[in-house]
Amino acid sequence: MINKTENGRRNYFRVAEKIDIAVSYKEKNGGGPASIDGRVSNISPAGVSFFTHKPLPPLSQLKIEFKLPESYGNALSRAKVAWRDDHTSHYGAQFVLNEGARLLDLEKFLSELSHNTLSDRRNTQTDDQQIGRRTNEMDKAIEITSEERRRMFRRISDLWGLERGTRHKGQEIRRIKSFQRAKGLGYTYEAVQIQREWLGNHTGTSLRHIGILSQDPSQMQGNIENLIGVAQVPIGVAGPLKINGEHAQGQFFVPMATTEGALVYTYTQGMQLISLAGGANVYVLKDEINISPIFVFENAKASQRFVSWLESNFERIKGEAEKTTRHGKLSRIEPHIFDRSVVVKFCYTTGDAMGLNMINIATEQACKYIVSTVRPEEFYMRSNFSSVKKVSAHNYTVAGFGKMIIADVIVPRKLLKRLFDVSPEAMARYCHLSFVSSAHAGMVGMNGHSANGLTAIFIACGQDVANVVDSQVSVSACETTKSGDLYVSVKIPNLVVATVGGGVDLGTQRECLSILDCYGPGKAKKFAEVVAASVLAGEIAVAAAIVTGTFVDAHKKYGRKPNKMQIGRNA
């Protein structure tokens, strides 16, 4: 008998006797039917797991189902393959009930197999508890729904995958039900489809939108694992934005990917104001990225000797590091003695690449030479001192990480009044109050919403979005000039961007960078200046909206979806 526990679980069974099945399939293009022999290994109200004598054909090419022997009941006449492991010819299938069949029919069928099965020991209910619930369940004619079938399917997914004959201390060893990859197919449309179909069946979810790909999946190798499709994020364009930088000069329209209504509108307002004011001035102050391994010695004196040795052997260390890269250059090493441990910050320039993978490989090579020579008691490649994708006072106030950059603009009083209906004094007053509030909050970096613009540009342009964590730690400031105009600036000490490598070669991201003429070698500093000027625009616009009391109004207008009737009229 199949019984329900108090938490909604059911008993599941592992088949003890051999139940032979015939797996039939038919080509979708109209080819004739065929079949493969197999056997059932596990069974439950939701489905079975089974082995076949040889792997089944790919799901993308065939329609597959199987039948249990008629003697096992009409309620289970068909089942569809839901997951597969071709390496072991092991598959899972979900029952498809006949028309008019009920869940109780399924339970009754399984109860008849009880003398040939072993109960799942996870069910700790006593027999009395089970008997107490049995009558209530049997008195009800429960029709199985798709939601109930999906819940049952999920509950037994961890039981599918039992390896027959494998035992440990008298107990069956169960494998965790892991993601089913299409082995041997690589990054192909077929592999992506098989993996997506498996996940959709496993979770009972339609993945139609995820499956719309605009480029060959082979181009995504190195960017993603267990590929099932793509995420479609709306992309808007803000601008025009005039920039007077060393590398970025002229007028730009900036692509921004976001699901936050009013964001592109806000940045466009700020960009238009900057352009009419003559453009943003942008300066790259520093361009360096670092990684910091840690060495542990017997005592502090040994640590000091190690630091002296580093200073004397820098050129040899530099040579070892640069063996691994054409573009990375080790600028310097910076030791920090804590006690008997020493963090050594390896500082690099990486050209137009973000470069973290590059400098990890280079630093590992250099440290092999260091460790073999000085023989520390302990050594670890990462100490966390560089604070990659994390906020630290060291990077924020002293060292910088990536590109340290400043953007500023002077907005004439009349222009500010005409476009935003606000005075320079009101803007400066709000900026002062915001600074005080930020200081009391202990905020690291004081800005209006730098992360908004950075994230939207990063997603659109193929940047490592996690670098927003440190890149957004910026300081925005504004004040009135002696002539009564408004001076606004933003300093970003940790801007981490790239125009080669990583995700910038993917189709959508490459197109967005190309809109800015920032794709490829020689464009990273130009792109950084565009990003900084865009952040400046967003800071001006959000401050003006708060000062004038229009901040909420903009979100009411642009940040809400229209009702269904309005959508129909706009279609």
Residue pairs with C-beta under 8 A, 6 or more apart in sequence:
1 107
1 111
1 114
1 130
1 134
2 10
2 11
2 45
2 107
2 110
2 111
3 10
3 11
3 123
3 125
3 130
3 133
3 134
3 137
4 10
4 133
4 137
5 123
5 125
5 129
5 133
6 125
6 129
8 151
9 122
9 123
9 155
10 44
10 45
10 152
10 155
11 119
11 120
11 123
12 42
12 43
12 44
12 120
12 156
12 159
13 42
13 43
13 44
13 110
13 113
13 114
13 117
13 118
13 119
13 120
14 41
14 42
14 43
14 117
14 118
14 120
14 159
14 162
14 172
15 40
15 41
15 42
15 43
15 113
15 116
15 117
16 116
16 117
16 118
17 116
18 39
19 39
19 40
19 43
19 68
19 69
19 72
20 37
20 38
20 39
20 69
21 37
21 38
21 39
21 40
21 50
21 66
21 67
21 68
21 69
22 35
22 36
22 37
22 38
22 66
22 67
23 35
23 36
23 37
23 38
23 50
23 52
23 56
23 64
23 65
23 66
24 33
24 34
24 35
24 64
24 65
24 66
24 67
25 33
25 34
25 35
25 36
25 56
25 57
25 62
25 63
25 64
25 65
26 32
26 33
26 34
26 62
26 63
27 61
27 62
27 63
28 61
28 62
28 63
36 52
36 53
36 54
36 56
37 52
37 53
38 50
38 51
38 52
38 53
38 66
39 50
39 51
40 48
40 49
40 50
40 68
41 48
41 49
41 50
41 51
41 90
41 162
41 164
42 48
42 49
42 156
42 159
42 160
42 162
43 110
43 113
43 117
44 110
44 152
44 156
44 159
45 95
45 103
45 106
45 107
45 110
45 152
46 94
46 95
46 149
46 152
46 153
46 155
46 156
47 79
47 82
47 92
47 93
47 94
47 95
47 153
47 156
47 160
48 79
48 92
48 93
48 95
49 90
49 91
49 92
49 93
49 159
49 160
49 161
49 162
50 66
50 90
50 91
50 92
50 93
51 88
51 89
51 90
51 91
51 164
52 89
52 91
53 89
54 89
55 86
55 89
56 62
56 64
56 81
56 84
56 86
56 89
56 91
57 64
58 182
58 190
58 194
59 81
59 84
59 194
59 197
59 198
60 190
60 193
60 194
60 197
64 80
64 81
65 78
65 79
65 80
65 81
65 96
66 78
66 79
66 81
66 93
67 77
67 78
68 76
68 77
68 79
70 77
72 109
72 113
73 105
73 108
73 109
73 112
74 98
74 101
74 105
75 97
75 98
75 101
75 102
75 105
75 106
75 108
75 109
76 95
76 106
76 109
77 98
78 95
78 96
78 98
79 93
79 94
79 95
79 96
80 93
80 94
80 96
80 201
81 91
81 92
81 93
82 92
82 93
82 94
82 153
82 198
82 201
82 202
83 91
83 92
83 160
83 180
83 198
83 201
83 202
84 90
84 91
84 92
84 180
84 194
84 198
85 91
85 161
85 180
86 183
87 183
90 161
92 157
92 160
92 161
94 149
94 153
94 201
95 106
95 149
97 105
97 106
97 144
101 144
102 141
102 142
102 143
102 144
103 142
103 143
103 144
103 148
104 137
104 138
104 140
104 141
104 142
106 144
107 137
120 159
146 204
149 204
150 203
150 204
153 202
153 204
154 202
154 203
154 204
157 177
157 202
158 174
158 176
158 177
159 174
160 177
161 174
161 175
161 176
161 177
162 172
162 174
162 175
163 173
163 175
166 172
166 173
167 173
179 195
179 198
179 199
179 226
180 195
180 198
180 202
181 191
181 195
181 226
182 190
182 191
182 192
182 194
182 195
185 191
185 194
186 218
186 221
187 217
187 218
187 219
187 220
187 221
187 227
188 217
188 218
189 213
189 216
189 217
191 217
191 227
192 211
192 213
192 217
192 227
192 228
192 229
193 211
195 226
195 227
195 228
196 207
196 210
196 211
196 228
196 229
199 205
199 207
199 228
200 206
200 207
207 228
207 229
209 229
209 232
210 228
210 229
210 230
210 231
211 228
211 229
212 229
212 230
212 232
213 229
213 230
214 230
214 507
214 508
215 506
215 507
217 227
219 505
219 506
219 507
220 227
220 506
223 502
223 503
223 506
233 257
233 258
233 259
233 459
234 257
234 258
234 259
235 255
235 256
235 257
235 460
235 508
235 512
236 255
236 256
236 258
236 264
237 253
237 254
237 255
237 256
237 264
237 515
238 253
238 254
238 256
238 264
238 267
238 268
238 271
238 534
238 537
239 251
239 252
239 253
239 254
239 268
239 271
239 272
240 251
240 252
240 253
240 271
240 272
240 275
241 251
241 252
241 253
241 254
241 271
241 274
241 275
241 280
241 530
241 533
241 534
241 537
242 250
242 251
242 252
242 274
242 275
242 278
242 279
242 280
243 249
243 250
243 251
243 252
243 279
243 280
243 282
243 529
243 530
243 533
244 278
244 279
244 280
244 281
244 282
245 280
245 281
245 282
245 283
245 526
245 529
245 533
246 282
246 283
246 284
246 525
246 529
247 284
247 525
247 526
247 528
247 529
248 282
248 526
248 527
248 529
248 530
248 533
251 275
252 516
252 530
252 533
253 515
253 516
254 267
254 271
254 457
254 515
254 516
254 530
254 534
255 457
255 460
255 461
255 512
255 515
255 516
256 263
256 264
256 267
256 453
256 456
256 457
256 460
257 456
257 457
257 459
257 460
257 512
258 264
258 452
258 455
258 456
258 459
260 452
260 456
260 559
261 555
261 558
261 559
261 560
262 554
262 555
262 557
262 558
262 559
263 452
263 453
263 456
264 456
265 554
265 558
266 538
266 541
266 542
266 545
266 554
267 453
267 534
267 537
267 538
267 541
269 419
269 420
269 537
269 541
269 544
270 536
270 537
270 538
270 539
270 540
270 541
270 542
271 534
271 537
272 419
273 411
273 415
273 416
273 419
273 420
273 537
273 540
273 541
274 280
274 409
274 411
274 533
274 536
274 537
274 540
276 415
276 419
277 409
277 410
277 411
277 412
277 415
278 409
278 410
279 409
280 407
280 408
280 409
280 532
280 533
280 536
280 537
281 407
281 408
281 409
282 405
282 406
282 407
282 529
282 532
282 533
283 405
283 406
283 407
284 403
284 404
284 405
284 525
284 528
284 529
285 400
285 404
285 405
285 406
286 400
286 403
286 404
287 349
287 402
287 403
287 404
287 525
288 331
288 347
288 348
288 349
288 400
288 401
288 402
289 347
289 348
289 349
289 350
289 354
289 355
289 356
289 359
289 401
289 402
289 496
290 334
290 345
290 346
290 347
290 348
290 359
290 386
290 399
290 401
291 345
291 346
291 348
291 356
291 359
291 360
291 363
291 382
291 386
291 388
292 343
292 344
292 345
292 346
292 382
292 383
292 384
292 385
292 386
293 343
293 344
293 346
293 363
293 367
293 379
293 380
293 381
293 382
293 383
294 341
294 342
294 343
294 344
294 378
294 379
294 380
294 383
294 385
295 306
295 341
295 342
295 344
295 370
295 371
295 374
295 376
295 378
295 379
296 340
296 341
296 342
296 376
296 377
296 378
296 379
297 303
297 306
297 340
297 341
297 342
297 376
297 377
298 340
298 377
299 340
300 337
300 339
300 340
302 340
303 337
303 339
303 340
303 341
303 342
304 337
306 335
306 342
306 374
306 376
307 335
307 337
307 342
309 374
310 317
310 333
310 335
310 344
310 370
313 373
314 332
314 333
316 369
317 330
317 333
317 366
317 369
317 370
318 330
318 366
320 365
320 366
320 368
320 369
321 328
321 330
321 346
321 362
321 363
321 365
321 366
322 328
322 329
322 330
322 362
323 362
323 365
324 358
324 361
324 362
324 365
325 358
325 361
325 362
327 350
327 351
327 352
327 353
327 355
327 358
328 348
328 349
328 350
328 351
328 355
328 358
328 359
328 362
329 348
329 349
330 346
330 347
330 348
330 362
330 366
331 347
331 348
331 349
332 347
333 344
333 345
333 346
333 347
334 344
334 345
334 347
335 342
335 343
335 344
335 345
336 342
336 343
336 344
336 345
336 385
343 383
343 385
345 385
345 386
345 399
346 359
346 362
346 363
346 366
348 355
348 358
348 359
348 362
350 358
350 359
351 500
351 521
351 524
352 498
352 499
352 500
352 520
352 521
352 522
352 523
352 524
353 498
353 500
353 501
353 502
353 524
354 402
354 463
354 464
354 467
354 496
354 497
354 498
354 501
354 502
355 498
355 501
356 388
360 381
363 381
364 381
367 379
367 381
371 379
384 390
385 394
386 395
386 401
387 394
387 395
387 401
387 470
388 401
388 470
389 466
389 467
389 469
389 470
390 469
390 470
391 444
391 445
391 469
391 470
391 473
392 470
393 444
395 401
395 470
395 473
395 493
395 494
396 444
396 445
396 473
396 493
396 494
397 493
400 493
400 494
401 470
401 493
401 494
401 496
402 467
402 470
402 471
402 494
402 495
402 496
402 497
403 492
403 495
403 496
403 497
403 524
403 525
403 528
404 491
404 492
404 493
404 494
404 495
405 491
405 492
405 495
405 528
405 529
405 532
406 489
406 490
406 491
406 492
406 532
407 489
407 490
407 529
407 532
407 533
407 535
407 536
408 487
408 488
408 489
408 490
408 536
409 487
409 488
409 489
409 536
409 540
410 481
410 485
410 486
410 487
411 424
411 485
411 486
411 487
411 488
411 540
412 485
413 423
413 424
413 484
413 485
413 486
416 422
416 423
416 424
416 427
416 485
416 486
416 544
417 423
420 544
420 548
421 548
422 544
422 547
422 548
424 480
424 481
424 484
424 485
424 486
425 480
426 547
427 478
427 486
427 488
427 543
427 544
427 547
428 478
428 479
428 480
428 486
430 543
430 546
430 547
431 476
431 477
431 478
431 479
431 543
434 446
434 448
434 543
435 446
435 477
438 446
439 446
444 473
445 472
445 473
445 474
445 475
446 475
446 476
447 472
447 474
447 475
447 476
447 490
447 535
447 539
448 476
448 538
448 539
448 542
448 543
449 538
449 539
449 542
450 472
450 474
450 476
450 490
450 492
450 535
450 538
450 539
451 468
451 472
452 538
453 531
453 534
453 535
453 537
453 538
454 468
454 471
454 472
454 531
454 535
455 465
455 468
457 463
457 531
457 534
458 464
458 465
458 467
458 468
458 497
459 465
460 508
460 509
460 512
461 504
461 509
461 512
461 513
461 516
461 518
461 527
462 502
462 503
462 504
462 505
462 506
462 508
462 509
462 510
462 512
462 513
463 496
463 497
463 498
463 502
463 503
463 504
464 496
464 502
464 503
467 496
467 497
470 494
470 496
471 492
471 494
471 495
471 496
471 497
473 492
473 493
473 494
474 490
474 491
474 492
474 493
474 535
475 490
475 491
476 488
476 489
476 490
476 536
476 539
477 488
477 489
477 490
478 486
478 487
478 488
478 489
478 540
478 543
479 486
479 487
480 486
480 487
481 487
488 536
488 539
488 540
489 536
490 532
490 535
490 536
490 539
492 532
492 535
495 528
495 531
495 532
497 524
497 527
497 528
497 531
498 504
498 524
499 513
499 518
499 519
499 520
499 521
499 523
499 524
499 526
499 527
500 520
500 521
500 524
503 509
504 510
504 513
504 519
510 519
513 519
513 523
513 527
516 526
516 527
516 530
517 523
517 526
518 526
518 527
518 530
542 551
545 551
545 554
562 570
